[in-house]
Amino acid sequence: MAIEVINPANNQLIKRYTPHTQEVVVDCLQRAAVCQKQWRALGFEQRAVLMRRAAEVLKQRQEELARLIAREMGKPVKAARGEIEKCAWVCEYYAQHAAAFLQDEDVETDAEHSFISYQPLGVILAVMPWNFPFWQVFRFAAPALMAGNVGVLKHASNVAGCALAIEAVFQQAGLPEGAFSSLLIESERVGAVIEDPRVRAVTLTGSEAAGRAVAATAGACLKKTVLELGGSDAYIVLADANIEAAAESCVTSRLINTGQSCIAAKRFIVVEAVHDRFVEHCLRRLSMAKMGDPLQEDTDLGPMARSDLRDDLHEQVQASIAAGAECRLGGVIPEQPGAWYPATLLTNVQAGMPAYKEELFGPVAVVIRARDMDEALRIANDSKYGLGGAIFSADTARAERLAAEQLEAGAVAINDFVKSDPRMPFGGIKNSGYGRELSIFGIREFVNIKSVVR
């Protein structure tokens, strides 16, 4: 069956791809395995030269690649340009720091000489999602390649053009054939690729269900995995917060990528004393978001990536309303072709509702009322997810303590929204996955941490 890429703004076919045959898959894996031995032998300095070239290619092709993202998954083009810039940044970051992150470390023991060495694992399979079709890939690829591994990408089918464009970026930068390859295959064929002995580890960003499936297959083969899964990020607003600024940050985070971000603010947990004021500010700010053609510069909300995803989101919204949530804005599917969904605000959200316990992957803001700070923390942690979160308070020292010691998440922002940054580790706990990407921790996920003594 062909892989079809559909423009979510109008449901029109962009391109139809023939999936790679098994022979092509096997050849790709073999080329990757052969290339990896040559690639690791280049050393950090030569790999860094090529990684910096990749950053330059991204910058030179920024407009073209941003428009490709906008067409294939609906991201507003102004945001897509920022995504490409960030990919260039992560390439430059690891080109600069990889050698220091993975240099040998002497350890004092009873032996004459003891040290820790970091060596690449080999071929790393990346199973990546459509929501940040370039950034999700590059935040894996830059550290993995700089460590001396090679990458094989199985991208989401609805961004097949992006998958091939990423491969072309690395080719244009001068990386050897096999250093980075994209496989156009159906999801049900991923298991066989994981099982191939040439693949040494797997990284996945995606849904909880996909993470469980990949982890089960990789675990049966005793292969390491890093999983970045869903999130239902809690943004706690305390009584002493700057309410207008908090609402601005919360809404900005909620609407990034038309709400289709793992680390977007999902649940606004607001203490009783400032609840109503916060809701009014949110209403005003959400009402200002312009939904329209993702290729236009003034668009804030593009379409969602697929109509089925939009329909699933609407079902969650309607089920929450039926259970007692109040829809203060949006909540109605526009009568036009495409996967459109408006900025939506739900209040009076209670335990048991889909909006309380599930991830809403789209432009739907959820406000949950809390009596006080202690109840706000309890509600925030009353989730199977633990990816990101935020605390808004004038008492920043207290907020930092709460963030570090009590809020169950992989990343917490104080008086701001969570952002991924090459300099800081990224990942979650609980059903949001395990392992870390970015910073020194990300590059050390796919290496053999080897003890050497004499």
C-alpha positions as CSV (number, residue, x, y, z in Angstrom):
1,M,0.0,0.0,0.0
2,A,1.3,3.4,-1.0
3,I,2.3,6.0,1.6
4,E,0.2,9.1,1.0
5,V,1.1,12.5,2.3
6,I,-2.1,14.7,2.6
7,N,-2.1,18.5,3.1
8,P,-4.1,18.9,6.4
9,A,-5.1,22.4,5.4
10,N,-7.3,21.2,2.5
11,N,-7.2,17.3,2.6
12,Q,-5.5,17.3,-0.9
13,L,-2.9,14.7,-1.8
14,I,0.6,16.2,-1.9
15,K,2.5,13.1,-3.0
16,R,2.2,9.3,-3.0
17,Y,5.3,7.2,-2.1
18,T,6.0,3.6,-2.7
19,P,7.2,1.9,0.5
20,H,10.7,0.6,0.5
21,T,10.9,-3.2,-0.2
22,Q,12.5,-5.6,2.2
23,E,15.5,-5.7,-0.1
24,V,15.9,-1.9,0.2
25,V,15.6,-2.1,4.0
26,V,18.3,-4.8,4.3
27,D,20.6,-2.9,1.9
28,C,20.1,0.3,4.0
29,L,21.0,-1.5,7.2
30,Q,24.0,-3.1,5.7
31,R,25.3,0.2,4.3
32,A,24.8,1.8,7.7
33,A,26.7,-1.0,9.5
34,V,29.6,-0.7,7.1
35,C,29.6,3.1,7.2
36,Q,29.6,3.2,11.0
37,K,33.1,1.7,11.2
38,Q,34.4,4.3,8.8
39,W,32.4,7.1,10.5
40,R,33.7,6.4,14.0
41,A,37.3,6.3,12.7
42,L,37.0,9.9,11.5
43,G,37.3,11.2,15.0
44,F,35.5,14.1,16.6
45,E,37.3,16.9,14.7
46,Q,36.4,15.6,11.3
47,R,32.8,14.7,12.3
48,A,32.4,18.2,13.7
49,V,33.4,19.8,10.4
50,L,30.6,17.8,8.7
51,M,28.1,18.5,11.4
52,R,28.7,22.2,11.1
53,R,28.2,21.9,7.3
54,A,24.8,20.3,8.1
55,A,23.9,23.4,10.1
56,E,24.9,25.6,7.2
57,V,22.8,23.6,4.8
58,L,19.8,23.9,7.1
59,K,20.3,27.7,7.2
60,Q,20.7,28.0,3.5
61,R,17.5,25.9,2.8
62,Q,15.5,27.3,5.8
63,E,12.7,28.8,3.7
64,E,12.3,25.7,1.5
65,L,12.3,23.3,4.4
66,A,9.9,25.5,6.5
67,R,7.4,25.5,3.7
68,L,7.7,21.8,3.4
69,I,6.9,21.4,7.1
70,A,3.9,23.7,6.7
71,R,2.5,21.8,3.7
72,E,3.0,18.3,5.2
73,M,1.8,18.8,8.8
74,G,0.2,22.2,8.9
75,K,2.7,24.1,11.2
76,P,2.5,27.9,10.6
77,V,5.5,28.7,8.4
78,K,6.9,31.3,10.8
79,A,7.1,28.6,13.5
80,A,8.6,26.2,11.0
81,R,11.4,28.6,10.3
82,G,12.2,28.6,14.0
83,E,12.2,24.8,14.0
84,I,14.9,24.7,11.2
85,E,17.0,27.3,13.1
86,K,16.9,25.2,16.2
87,C,18.0,22.2,14.2
88,A,21.1,24.2,13.0
89,W,21.7,25.2,16.6
90,V,21.8,21.6,17.9
91,C,24.2,20.6,15.1
92,E,26.5,23.4,16.1
93,Y,26.2,22.7,19.8
94,Y,27.3,19.0,19.5
95,A,30.0,19.9,16.9
96,Q,31.4,22.1,19.6
97,H,31.0,20.0,22.7
98,A,30.9,16.3,21.8
99,A,34.6,15.7,22.2
100,A,34.6,17.2,25.7
101,F,31.4,15.3,26.7
102,L,32.9,12.0,25.6
103,Q,36.6,12.4,26.6
104,D,38.2,9.7,28.7
105,E,37.8,10.3,32.5
106,D,40.4,9.2,34.9
107,V,39.2,7.6,38.1
108,E,41.3,7.0,41.2
109,T,41.2,3.3,42.2
110,D,43.7,0.7,43.6
111,A,44.8,0.0,40.0
112,E,47.8,1.7,38.4
113,H,45.6,3.5,35.9
114,S,41.7,3.5,35.8
115,F,39.6,5.4,33.3
116,I,36.2,5.5,31.7
117,S,35.9,5.5,28.0
118,Y,32.8,6.4,25.9
119,Q,32.5,4.4,22.7
120,P,29.7,4.4,20.1
121,L,27.2,1.5,19.9
122,G,26.7,1.3,16.1
123,V,23.5,1.7,14.1
124,I,20.8,3.5,16.0
125,L,17.2,3.3,14.8
126,A,15.0,6.4,15.3
127,V,11.2,6.2,15.2
128,M,10.0,9.8,15.0
129,P,6.7,11.7,15.0
130,W,5.2,14.3,12.7
131,N,4.7,17.2,15.1
132,F,8.2,18.6,15.0
133,P,9.3,16.7,11.9
134,F,12.9,18.2,11.7
135,W,13.6,19.0,15.3
136,Q,12.7,15.6,16.8
137,V,15.1,14.0,14.3
138,F,18.0,16.4,14.7
139,R,17.9,16.4,18.5
140,F,18.6,12.6,18.2
141,A,20.8,12.7,15.2
142,A,23.3,15.4,16.1
143,P,24.5,13.8,19.4
144,A,24.2,10.2,18.1
145,L,26.3,11.0,14.9
146,M,28.8,13.1,16.8
147,A,29.3,10.2,19.2
148,G,30.3,8.0,16.3
149,N,27.1,6.2,15.7
150,V,25.1,6.2,12.5
151,G,21.3,6.8,12.2
152,V,18.4,5.1,10.4
153,L,15.2,7.0,10.5
154,K,11.6,5.6,10.4
155,H,9.6,8.8,10.3
156,A,5.8,9.3,10.5
157,S,4.3,8.5,7.2
158,N,2.5,11.8,6.8
159,V,5.8,13.7,6.7
160,A,7.6,11.4,4.3
161,G,8.9,14.3,2.3
162,C,10.5,15.7,5.5
163,A,12.2,12.4,6.1
164,L,13.8,12.4,2.7
165,A,14.7,16.0,3.0
166,I,16.6,15.4,6.3
167,E,18.6,12.6,4.6
168,A,19.4,15.0,1.8
169,V,20.6,17.6,4.2
170,F,23.2,15.2,5.6
171,Q,24.2,14.1,2.1
172,Q,24.6,17.7,1.0
173,A,26.7,18.4,4.1
174,G,29.1,15.6,2.9
175,L,28.5,12.8,5.4
176,P,29.4,9.4,3.9
177,E,26.7,7.2,2.4
178,G,25.0,5.3,5.2
179,A,25.7,7.7,8.0
180,F,22.1,8.8,8.0
181,S,19.3,7.1,6.0
182,S,15.5,7.3,5.9
183,L,13.3,4.2,5.6
184,L,9.9,4.7,4.0
185,I,8.1,1.7,5.6
186,E,4.8,1.1,7.3
187,S,4.6,1.1,11.2
188,E,3.9,-2.6,11.3
189,R,7.3,-3.3,9.7
190,V,9.3,-1.5,12.4
191,G,9.5,-4.5,14.6
192,A,11.5,-6.4,12.1
193,V,14.0,-3.6,11.8
194,I,14.4,-3.5,15.6
195,E,15.1,-7.2,15.5
196,D,17.8,-6.9,12.9
197,P,21.2,-7.6,14.5
198,R,22.8,-4.7,12.8
199,V,20.5,-2.3,14.8
200,R,22.1,-1.8,18.3
201,A,19.6,0.6,20.0
202,V,16.3,2.4,19.4
203,T,15.0,5.9,20.2
204,L,11.4,6.8,19.9
205,T,9.4,9.9,20.3
206,G,5.7,9.3,20.0
207,S,2.6,8.0,21.7
208,E,2.5,5.9,24.9
209,A,1.2,2.9,22.8
210,A,4.0,3.2,20.3
211,G,6.5,3.4,23.1
212,R,5.2,0.2,24.7
213,A,5.4,-1.6,21.4
214,V,8.9,-0.5,20.6
215,A,10.2,-1.1,24.1
216,A,8.7,-4.6,24.2
217,T,10.3,-5.6,20.9
218,A,13.7,-4.0,21.8
219,G,13.6,-5.5,25.2
220,A,13.1,-9.0,23.8
221,C,16.2,-8.4,21.8
222,L,18.1,-6.9,24.7
223,K,18.5,-3.6,22.9
224,K,18.6,-0.3,24.7
225,T,15.8,2.2,24.2
226,V,15.2,5.9,24.9
227,L,11.5,6.8,24.9
228,E,10.0,10.3,24.9
229,L,6.2,9.8,25.0
230,G,3.1,11.8,25.8
231,G,2.6,14.5,28.4
232,S,-0.2,16.2,30.3
233,D,1.9,19.1,31.5
234,A,0.6,20.9,34.6
235,Y,1.1,24.6,34.9
236,I,0.4,25.7,38.5
237,V,-0.7,29.3,39.1
238,L,-0.3,30.4,42.7
239,A,-2.1,33.3,44.4
240,D,0.9,35.6,44.3
241,A,1.6,35.2,40.6
242,N,1.5,37.9,38.0
243,I,-1.8,36.7,36.6
244,E,-1.7,38.4,33.3
245,A,1.9,37.3,32.6
246,A,1.0,33.7,33.8
247,A,-2.0,33.6,31.4
248,E,0.2,34.8,28.5
249,S,2.8,32.1,29.1
250,C,0.2,29.4,29.6
251,V,-1.7,30.2,26.5
252,T,1.4,30.7,24.4
253,S,2.6,27.3,25.4
254,R,-0.8,25.7,24.9
255,L,-1.0,27.0,21.3
256,I,2.5,26.2,20.1
257,N,2.3,24.0,17.0
258,T,-1.5,24.3,17.2
259,G,-1.3,22.6,20.6
260,Q,0.5,19.5,19.1
261,S,3.5,19.5,21.4
262,C,4.4,16.9,24.0
263,I,5.7,19.7,26.4
264,A,2.8,22.2,25.7
265,A,0.9,23.4,28.8
266,K,-2.0,21.0,29.0
267,R,-3.6,21.6,32.4
268,F,-3.8,25.0,34.0
269,I,-4.1,24.4,37.7
270,V,-5.1,27.6,39.3
271,V,-5.7,28.4,43.0
272,E,-9.1,29.6,44.1
273,A,-8.1,33.1,44.9
274,V,-7.0,34.0,41.4
275,H,-9.0,31.5,39.3
276,D,-11.6,33.8,37.8
277,R,-9.1,36.5,36.9
278,F,-6.8,34.0,35.3
279,V,-9.7,32.5,33.2
280,E,-10.7,36.0,31.9
281,H,-7.1,36.7,30.8
282,C,-7.0,33.3,29.1
283,L,-10.2,33.9,27.3
284,R,-9.0,37.2,26.0
285,R,-5.6,35.8,24.8
286,L,-7.1,32.6,23.3
287,S,-9.7,34.7,21.4
288,M,-6.8,36.6,19.7
289,A,-5.3,33.5,18.1
290,K,-5.8,33.7,14.3
291,M,-6.6,30.4,12.6
292,G,-5.7,30.2,9.0
293,D,-3.4,29.1,6.1
294,P,-0.1,27.9,7.6
295,L,1.8,29.5,4.7
296,Q,0.6,33.0,5.7
297,E,2.8,35.0,8.0
298,D,0.0,36.2,10.3
299,T,-1.3,32.7,11.1
300,D,-1.2,31.6,14.7
301,L,-3.1,28.3,14.4
302,G,-2.8,26.1,11.4
303,P,-4.7,22.9,10.9
304,M,-4.1,19.9,13.0
305,A,-1.8,17.3,11.3
306,R,-4.5,14.8,10.4
307,S,-8.3,14.8,10.4
308,D,-8.5,11.6,12.5
309,L,-6.4,13.3,15.2
310,R,-8.7,16.3,15.1
311,D,-11.7,14.0,15.5
312,D,-10.2,12.2,18.4
313,L,-9.5,15.5,20.1
314,H,-13.1,16.7,19.6
315,E,-14.4,13.4,21.1
316,Q,-12.3,14.1,24.2
317,V,-13.7,17.7,24.4
318,Q,-17.3,16.6,23.9
319,A,-17.0,13.8,26.5
320,S,-15.6,16.2,29.0
321,I,-18.5,18.7,28.4
322,A,-21.0,15.8,28.8
323,A,-19.4,15.0,32.1
324,G,-19.8,18.6,33.4
325,A,-16.9,20.7,32.0
326,E,-17.9,24.2,30.7
327,C,-16.8,25.1,27.2
328,R,-16.0,28.9,27.4
329,L,-14.6,29.1,23.9
330,G,-14.3,27.0,20.7
331,G,-15.2,23.4,20.8
332,V,-16.9,23.4,17.4
333,I,-15.4,21.8,14.2
334,P,-15.4,24.4,11.4
335,E,-17.4,23.6,8.3
336,Q,-14.5,23.6,5.8
337,P,-12.1,21.0,4.3
338,G,-9.1,20.2,6.3
339,A,-8.2,19.2,9.9
340,W,-9.2,22.4,11.5
341,Y,-9.9,22.9,15.2
342,P,-10.3,26.3,17.0
343,A,-8.6,27.5,20.2
344,T,-10.8,26.0,22.9
345,L,-11.1,26.7,26.7
346,L,-12.6,24.2,29.1
347,T,-13.3,25.2,32.7
348,N,-14.8,23.3,35.7
349,V,-12.8,20.3,34.7
350,Q,-13.0,17.6,37.4
351,A,-11.3,14.3,38.1
352,G,-12.4,11.5,35.8
353,M,-13.0,13.6,32.8
354,P,-10.9,13.0,29.6
355,A,-9.7,16.6,29.9
356,Y,-8.4,15.9,33.4
357,K,-6.7,12.5,33.0
358,E,-5.8,12.2,29.3
359,E,-3.4,14.1,27.0
360,L,-5.3,16.5,24.7
361,F,-3.1,16.9,21.7
362,G,-4.4,20.0,20.1
363,P,-5.4,23.7,20.9
364,V,-7.5,22.9,23.9
365,A,-6.7,24.7,27.2
366,V,-8.0,23.1,30.4
367,V,-8.4,25.0,33.7
368,I,-8.7,23.1,36.9
369,R,-9.5,24.9,40.2
370,A,-7.5,24.2,43.3
371,R,-8.2,25.3,46.9
372,D,-4.5,26.1,47.6
373,M,-0.9,25.3,46.8
374,D,-1.0,21.9,48.3
375,E,-4.0,20.8,46.4
376,A,-2.6,22.3,43.2
377,L,0.5,20.1,43.6
378,R,-1.6,17.1,44.4
379,I,-3.7,17.6,41.2
380,A,-0.6,18.2,39.1
381,N,1.0,14.9,40.3
382,D,-2.3,13.1,39.9
383,S,-1.4,12.0,36.4
384,K,0.2,9.0,34.7
385,Y,2.4,11.4,32.8
386,G,5.5,13.4,33.9
387,L,7.1,15.2,31.1
388,G,7.1,19.0,31.8
389,G,5.4,21.5,34.1
390,A,5.6,25.1,35.3
391,I,5.0,27.1,38.5
392,F,3.9,30.7,38.5
393,S,4.7,32.7,41.7
394,A,6.3,35.9,42.9
395,D,8.2,33.8,45.5
396,T,10.7,32.3,43.1
397,A,12.8,30.7,45.8
398,R,9.7,28.7,47.0
399,A,8.8,27.9,43.4
400,E,12.2,26.5,42.7
401,R,12.0,24.3,45.7
402,L,8.6,23.0,44.7
403,A,9.8,22.4,41.2
404,A,12.9,20.6,42.2
405,E,11.5,18.5,45.1
406,Q,7.7,18.0,44.6
407,L,6.5,18.4,41.0
408,E,6.8,15.1,39.2
409,A,8.2,15.9,35.8
410,G,11.4,15.8,33.8
411,A,11.5,19.6,33.3
412,V,9.9,22.5,35.2
413,A,9.9,26.2,34.3
414,I,9.4,29.0,36.8
415,N,7.2,31.9,35.6
416,D,7.7,30.7,32.0
417,F,6.8,27.8,29.8
418,V,8.9,24.7,29.2
419,K,11.2,24.7,26.1
420,S,13.7,22.1,24.9
421,D,17.2,23.4,24.8
422,P,20.4,21.6,23.6
423,R,22.1,22.7,26.8
424,M,19.6,21.0,29.1
425,P,18.5,17.4,29.4
426,F,15.1,16.6,28.0
427,G,12.8,13.7,28.9
428,G,10.2,12.4,31.2
429,I,9.2,10.0,34.0
430,K,6.2,7.7,34.6
431,N,4.3,7.1,31.3
432,S,6.1,9.9,29.6
433,G,9.0,7.6,29.0
434,Y,12.6,7.2,30.1
435,G,16.1,8.2,29.1
436,R,17.3,11.7,28.2
437,E,18.0,13.7,25.0
438,L,20.2,16.8,24.6
439,S,23.0,18.1,26.8
440,I,25.8,15.8,28.0
441,F,23.2,13.2,29.1
442,G,21.7,12.9,25.6
443,I,25.0,12.1,23.9
444,R,25.8,9.5,26.6
445,E,22.6,7.5,26.0
446,F,23.9,5.7,23.0
447,V,27.5,4.9,23.9
448,N,29.2,2.1,25.7
449,I,30.4,3.5,29.0
450,K,33.5,1.3,29.4
451,S,35.7,0.8,32.4
452,V,39.4,0.3,31.6
453,V,42.0,-0.5,34.3
454,R,45.6,-1.7,34.4
